[in-house]
Amino acid sequence: MAHLGLVTVVVRDYDEALAFYTDAAGFELREDTPLGDGKRWVVVAPPGSKETGVLLARADGPAQQARVGDQTGGRVGLFLTTDDFARDHERMRAAGVHFEEEPRHEPYGTVVVFQDLYGNRWDLIGPRTA
């Protein structure tokens, strides 16, 4: 297998999700293609990433709407790595991203939990410090 191409995040609204992921989280819009009946294929990804992107999929029906913001049962389910933790943490904080804690140092790197606009929990992970 070559790589993991996309991960889906179920959202309430394409445009509000797109604004959060591009403006606050700093992702790039990779694709926004109309599919008919109000559906769109919307893909965002961190700048410079070549493999995995996030498909923003508008909830369709009550079962999917109930999952918006809680796709992983309250666990951190998405992991955003950075080569400059301080830079990205500060930029995201200044853009209004909600961080649940102060950054902490773990054996695998510097990490902090943040939430997207719906409450999905993410880790922002920076390189290990010596």
ChimeraX attribute file (.defattr): number of C-alpha atoms within 10 A of each C-alpha:
attribute: neighborCount
match mode: 1-to-1
recipient: residues
	/A:1	3
	/A:2	5
	/A:3	7
	/A:4	9
	/A:5	11
	/A:6	15
	/A:7	13
	/A:8	13
	/A:9	19
	/A:10	24
	/A:11	23
	/A:12	18
	/A:13	12
	/A:14	19
	/A:15	13
	/A:16	11
	/A:17	21
	/A:18	21
	/A:19	15
	/A:20	18
	/A:21	21
	/A:22	16
	/A:23	15
	/A:24	19
	/A:25	22
	/A:26	18
	/A:27	21
	/A:28	18
	/A:29	18
	/A:30	15
	/A:31	13
	/A:32	15
	/A:33	11
	/A:34	11
	/A:35	9
	/A:36	7
	/A:37	6
	/A:38	8
	/A:39	13
	/A:40	17
	/A:41	14
	/A:42	21
	/A:43	22
	/A:44	21
	/A:45	22
	/A:46	20
	/A:47	12
	/A:48	8
	/A:49	10
	/A:50	9
	/A:51	11
	/A:52	15
	/A:53	21
	/A:54	20
	/A:55	22
	/A:56	25
	/A:57	20
	/A:58	23
	/A:59	18
	/A:60	12
	/A:61	8
	/A:62	8
	/A:63	9
	/A:64	15
	/A:65	15
	/A:66	12
	/A:67	18
	/A:68	17
	/A:69	20
	/A:70	18
	/A:71	18
	/A:72	12
	/A:73	11
	/A:74	11
	/A:75	11
	/A:76	16
	/A:77	13
	/A:78	16
	/A:79	13
	/A:80	12
	/A:81	17
	/A:82	16
	/A:83	11
	/A:84	11
	/A:85	19
	/A:86	12
	/A:87	11
	/A:88	18
	/A:89	22
	/A:90	12
	/A:91	15
	/A:92	17
	/A:93	15
	/A:94	11
	/A:95	14
	/A:96	14
	/A:97	19
	/A:98	17
	/A:99	19
	/A:100	11
	/A:101	10
	/A:102	9
	/A:103	17
	/A:104	11
	/A:105	14
	/A:106	11
	/A:107	8
	/A:108	11
	/A:109	16
	/A:110	20
	/A:111	23
	/A:112	18
	/A:113	19
	/A:114	22
	/A:115	16
	/A:116	17
	/A:117	18
	/A:118	15
	/A:119	14
	/A:120	22
	/A:121	25
	/A:122	18
	/A:123	18
	/A:124	21
	/A:125	25
	/A:126	22
	/A:127	16
	/A:128	13
	/A:129	10
	/A:130	4
